[in-house]
């Protein structure tokens, strides 16, 4: 699989990132603007023009945290080399960059420092101070997001300060545990080719009040009020996954390659079902 290479100076180029998807309209995809955030940047959704009822629906999102460059560019790298008949096998949709001003200005959150990956924590509504402009836009389209991610919603993240990888996996009901566990195992195999799995244990992060527990490289059903949590707990879609590739001890090009391979595995998994 050939990986799209960019220079360091291009990592914050939102227009070039979106240009990676420009050819898809010829092959059954459509591009929609869900809304506009600060500095008039659009939140793009790229999805099939027509959903095929006999195929699974998978949505891949990136860029919630602006400094995590490998997710958006890894997805773009996959899309540039993606089989052009992919919509004959899976209803595939993309959120290419959830936080454009974060990407452009190289900040974790948006330009107003609003937390761009939080929706609501039903068990602790005071955990986050309201919704970011980007999150509001996505929630306004929750019915569409629910339909397009009815089989899987997955986001690509990175973790600054770590040399090890892990994943978050949320599953709405026991009926889908098998699919979730199978897919997570496959993604761990890809990530373990390049990085060491994060050790088991309980970990705390400053923005969360509760510790999360990692077991065999996975944080399972941790309800933290993120968009990924919202997809499963509020929308009641079956599976939500977040990958966390490490930043330390590796290069951005290696992380872009890893994320492209993660996307490739996800798409192939559902296309073959």
C-alpha positions in Angstrom: 0.0 0.0 0.0 1.6 3.3 -1.1 1.5 6.0 1.5 0.8 9.6 0.7 3.8 11.7 1.8 3.7 15.3 2.8 6.4 17.7 4.0 6.3 19.0 7.6 5.2 22.4 6.4 2.0 20.9 5.0 0.6 19.3 8.1 -1.5 22.3 8.9 -2.8 22.8 5.4 -6.5 22.2 5.7 -7.2 22.9 2.0 -4.7 20.4 0.8 -6.0 17.9 3.3 -9.6 18.2 1.9 -8.2 18.2 -1.6 -7.3 14.5 -1.0 -11.0 13.7 -1.2 -11.8 15.7 -4.3 -11.8 12.8 -6.7 -14.4 10.8 -4.8 -17.4 12.6 -6.2 -16.7 10.7 -9.5 -17.1 7.3 -7.7 -20.4 7.5 -5.9 -19.5 9.8 -3.0 -20.9 13.2 -2.2 -19.4 16.1 -0.1 -21.5 18.0 2.3 -20.8 20.9 4.6 -22.4 20.2 8.0 -21.7 23.7 9.2 -19.0 26.3 9.6 -16.9 26.8 12.7 -14.6 29.7 13.7 -12.8 31.5 10.9 -15.5 30.2 8.6 -13.9 26.8 8.3 -16.3 24.1 7.1 -17.0 20.8 8.9 -17.1 18.4 5.9 -18.9 15.1 5.7 -18.1 12.8 2.8 -20.6 9.9 2.3 -22.2 7.7 -0.4 -24.7 9.5 -2.6 -26.9 6.4 -2.2 -26.8 3.9 0.7 -27.1 0.3 -0.2 -29.4 -1.4 2.3 -27.5 -4.7 2.1 -24.2 -3.3 3.0 -22.7 -2.2 6.4 -22.4 1.5 7.3 -19.0 2.6 8.6 -18.0 6.1 9.5 -14.4 7.2 10.1 -13.6 10.5 11.8 -10.4 12.3 12.5 -8.9 15.6 13.8 -10.9 16.2 17.0 -7.6 17.3 18.6 -5.8 19.7 16.3 -2.2 18.7 17.2 -2.8 15.1 16.4 -1.8 15.3 12.7 -1.4 11.6 11.8 -5.1 10.8 12.0 -6.3 13.3 9.4 -3.3 12.7 7.1 -3.4 8.9 7.6 -7.1 8.9 6.5 -6.3 11.1 3.6 -3.4 8.8 2.7 -5.8 5.8 2.6 -8.4 7.7 0.6 -6.0 8.6 -2.1 -5.2 4.9 -2.8 -8.6 3.5 -1.9 -10.2 1.0 -4.3 -12.6 3.1 -6.4 -15.3 0.5 -6.2 -15.3 0.4 -2.4 -19.0 1.5 -2.3 -19.9 -1.8 -3.9 -18.8 -3.5 -0.7 -19.4 -1.1 2.2 -21.3 2.2 2.8 -18.2 4.2 3.8 -18.3 7.8 5.2 -15.7 10.2 6.4 -15.4 13.2 8.8 -12.0 14.3 7.4 -11.3 16.9 10.1 -13.6 17.6 13.0 -11.5 20.5 14.3 -10.1 22.6 11.4 -8.9 25.6 13.4 -7.0 23.2 15.7 -5.3 21.7 12.7 -4.4 25.1 11.1 -3.2 26.7 14.3 -1.7 23.5 15.8 -3.7 23.6 19.0 -5.4 20.7 20.7 -8.8 22.4 20.9 -10.4 25.0 18.6 -9.2 28.6 18.4 -11.5 29.6 21.2 -10.1 26.8 23.4 -13.4 24.9 23.5 -13.1 21.2 24.1 -13.7 19.7 20.7 -14.2 16.1 21.5 -16.8 16.4 24.3 -20.6 16.1 23.8 -22.2 15.4 27.2 -21.6 13.1 30.2 -25.0 12.0 31.3 -23.7 10.8 34.6 -21.7 13.9 35.3 -23.0 16.9 33.2 -20.7 19.4 34.8 -17.6 17.5 33.6 -17.2 19.7 30.5 -18.3 23.4 30.1 -20.8 23.2 27.3 -20.3 22.1 23.7 -17.7 23.4 21.3 -19.0 24.9 18.1 -17.8 21.9 16.2 -19.6 19.5 18.4 -22.8 21.4 18.2 -22.6 21.1 14.4 -22.2 17.4 14.6 -24.9 16.9 17.1 -27.3 18.9 15.0 -26.9 16.2 12.4 -27.0 13.3 14.8 -29.8 11.4 12.9 -27.6 11.4 9.8 -24.5 10.5 11.7 -26.4 7.6 13.4 -27.5 6.2 10.0 -24.1 6.5 8.4 -22.3 4.8 11.4 -24.9 2.2 12.2 -22.3 -0.6 12.1 -19.2 1.2 13.3 -18.0 4.7 14.3 -14.2 4.9 14.6 -11.9 7.8 15.2 -8.1 8.1 14.9 -6.3 9.7 17.7 -2.7 10.1 18.9 -1.3 10.4 22.5 1.4 12.9 23.1 4.0 11.8 25.7 3.5 8.1 25.1 5.6 5.5 23.3 2.9 2.9 23.5 -0.5 2.4 21.9 -3.9 1.5 23.1 -7.6 1.7 22.0 -10.9 2.7 23.4 -13.8 0.3 22.5 -17.5 0.9 23.4 -20.2 -1.6 22.6 -24.0 -0.9 23.1 -25.1 -4.5 23.6 -23.7 -8.0 24.0 -24.9 -8.9 20.5 -22.1 -7.0 19.0 -19.3 -7.9 21.4 -17.9 -10.5 19.0 -17.6 -8.1 16.1 -16.0 -5.5 18.3 -13.5 -7.8 19.9 -12.6 -9.3 16.6 -12.0 -5.9 15.0 -10.1 -4.6 18.0 -7.8 -7.7 17.9 -7.0 -7.0 14.2 -6.2 -3.4 14.9 -4.0 -4.3 17.8 -2.1 -6.6 15.5 -1.4 -3.8 13.0 -0.3 -1.3 15.7 1.9 -3.9 17.5 4.0 -4.2 14.3 5.3 -0.7 15.0 4.7 0.1 18.7 4.5 -1.6 22.1 1.1 -2.1 23.7 0.5 0.1 26.8 0.7 -1.8 30.0 -2.4 -2.9 31.9 -3.4 -0.7 34.8 -5.5 2.3 35.8 -4.5 5.7 34.5 -5.7 9.2 35.2 -5.8 12.3 32.9 -6.2 15.8 34.0 -9.4 16.6 32.0 -11.1 13.5 33.4 -12.3 13.0 37.0 -12.3 9.2 36.8 -9.4 6.9 36.1 -9.6 4.6 33.1 -8.4 1.1 33.1 -6.5 -0.6 30.3 -6.6 -4.3 29.9 -4.8 -6.0 27.0 -4.4 -2.6 25.3 -8.0 -1.7 25.5 -10.2 0.7 27.5 -13.6 -0.9 27.4 -16.9 0.9 27.7 -15.4 4.0 29.5 -18.2 6.6 29.4 -16.3 9.9 29.3 -18.7 12.2 27.5 -16.8 12.2 24.3 -18.2 12.0 20.8 -17.4 8.3 20.7 -19.3 7.8 23.9 -22.2 9.7 22.6 -22.5 7.6 19.5 -23.0 4.4 21.6 -24.6 5.6 24.8 -27.0 8.2 23.4 -27.4 7.3 19.7 -27.4 3.6 20.7 -25.3 2.6 17.7 -23.6 -0.8 18.3 -19.8 -0.1 18.2 -17.5 2.9 18.7 -13.7 2.6 18.6 -10.9 5.1 19.1 -7.3 4.3 18.3 -4.4 6.0 20.1 -1.1 5.8 18.4 1.9 7.1 20.3 3.8 10.2 19.4 7.1 9.7 21.2 9.9 7.6 19.8 8.4 7.6 16.2 8.0 9.9 13.2 4.9 11.5 11.9 5.3 9.7 8.6 5.3 6.4 10.5 2.2 7.4 12.4 0.5 8.5 9.1 1.4 5.1 7.6 0.0 3.3 10.7 -3.3 5.2 10.6 -3.7 4.5 6.9 -3.2 0.8 7.6 -5.7 0.9 10.5 -8.3 2.4 8.1 -7.5 -0.1 5.4 -8.1 -3.0 8.0 -11.4 -1.5 9.1 -12.7 -1.1 5.6 -11.6 -4.5 4.5 -13.1 -6.1 7.6 -16.5 -4.8 6.9 -16.3 -5.0 3.1 -15.7 -8.8 3.4 -18.6 -9.4 5.7 
